[in-house]
Amino acid sequence: MLHFRHTCSRHQQAFIESAKRGGCLDPAEMEVVRRKTLAWLSAKFPRLVLDHYNEETCLGCKLEAYRVDLKVIERVIIELAKGRAPNEVQWTPTL
């Protein structure tokens, strides 16, 4: 089953839609994609992810507040949903 802890409904829906675009329809598989996405985000934005947990805030909203391009994260989710490594996704850090 898919488990979001502090994610707002808007970002939950965005994640689900991205996973579906990648061909992932099963909630259990989406949970695996969610965890892999979080691991990717933790590597790229460790402080934001840590703050998200400590403050119990929506990570998507926190990333938006720091002007991170969520289209890049959407592409990562789609690639992970397709079973591919997100290493090929081009991103430019804005922090």
Contacts in CASP RR format, 6 or more apart in sequence:
PFRMAT RR
TARGET T0000
AUTHOR 0000-0000-0000
METHOD contacts of the structure
MODEL  1
MLHFRHTCSRHQQAFIESAKRGGCLDPAEMEVVRRKTLAWLSAKFPRLVL
DHYNEETCLGCKLEAYRVDLKVIERVIIELAKGRAPNEVQWTPTL
1 27 0 8 1.000
1 28 0 8 1.000
1 31 0 8 1.000
2 16 0 8 1.000
2 27 0 8 1.000
2 28 0 8 1.000
2 30 0 8 1.000
2 31 0 8 1.000
2 34 0 8 1.000
3 31 0 8 1.000
3 34 0 8 1.000
4 12 0 8 1.000
4 15 0 8 1.000
4 34 0 8 1.000
5 56 0 8 1.000
6 52 0 8 1.000
6 53 0 8 1.000
6 56 0 8 1.000
6 57 0 8 1.000
6 58 0 8 1.000
6 59 0 8 1.000
7 15 0 8 1.000
7 58 0 8 1.000
7 59 0 8 1.000
7 60 0 8 1.000
8 58 0 8 1.000
8 60 0 8 1.000
8 61 0 8 1.000
11 58 0 8 1.000
11 59 0 8 1.000
11 60 0 8 1.000
11 61 0 8 1.000
14 70 0 8 1.000
14 74 0 8 1.000
15 30 0 8 1.000
15 34 0 8 1.000
15 37 0 8 1.000
15 77 0 8 1.000
16 30 0 8 1.000
18 74 0 8 1.000
18 77 0 8 1.000
18 78 0 8 1.000
18 81 0 8 1.000
19 30 0 8 1.000
19 33 0 8 1.000
19 34 0 8 1.000
19 77 0 8 1.000
19 78 0 8 1.000
19 81 0 8 1.000
20 81 0 8 1.000
21 78 0 8 1.000
21 81 0 8 1.000
22 77 0 8 1.000
22 78 0 8 1.000
22 79 0 8 1.000
22 81 0 8 1.000
22 82 0 8 1.000
23 81 0 8 1.000
23 82 0 8 1.000
24 30 0 8 1.000
24 33 0 8 1.000
24 81 0 8 1.000
24 82 0 8 1.000
29 81 0 8 1.000
30 81 0 8 1.000
33 77 0 8 1.000
33 80 0 8 1.000
33 81 0 8 1.000
36 80 0 8 1.000
37 73 0 8 1.000
37 76 0 8 1.000
37 77 0 8 1.000
37 80 0 8 1.000
38 49 0 8 1.000
38 59 0 8 1.000
40 76 0 8 1.000
40 80 0 8 1.000
40 86 0 8 1.000
41 48 0 8 1.000
41 49 0 8 1.000
41 59 0 8 1.000
41 63 0 8 1.000
41 73 0 8 1.000
42 49 0 8 1.000
44 91 0 8 1.000
44 93 0 8 1.000
45 63 0 8 1.000
45 66 0 8 1.000
45 68 0 8 1.000
45 95 0 8 1.000
48 59 0 8 1.000
48 62 0 8 1.000
48 63 0 8 1.000
48 66 0 8 1.000
48 68 0 8 1.000
48 95 0 8 1.000
49 59 0 8 1.000
51 57 0 8 1.000
51 62 0 8 1.000
52 58 0 8 1.000
52 59 0 8 1.000
52 62 0 8 1.000
60 70 0 8 1.000
63 70 0 8 1.000
63 73 0 8 1.000
64 70 0 8 1.000
66 94 0 8 1.000
66 95 0 8 1.000
67 94 0 8 1.000
68 94 0 8 1.000
68 95 0 8 1.000
69 91 0 8 1.000
69 92 0 8 1.000
69 94 0 8 1.000
72 89 0 8 1.000
72 90 0 8 1.000
72 91 0 8 1.000
75 86 0 8 1.000
75 89 0 8 1.000
76 86 0 8 1.000
76 89 0 8 1.000
79 85 0 8 1.000
79 86 0 8 1.000
79 88 0 8 1.000
79 89 0 8 1.000
80 86 0 8 1.000
END
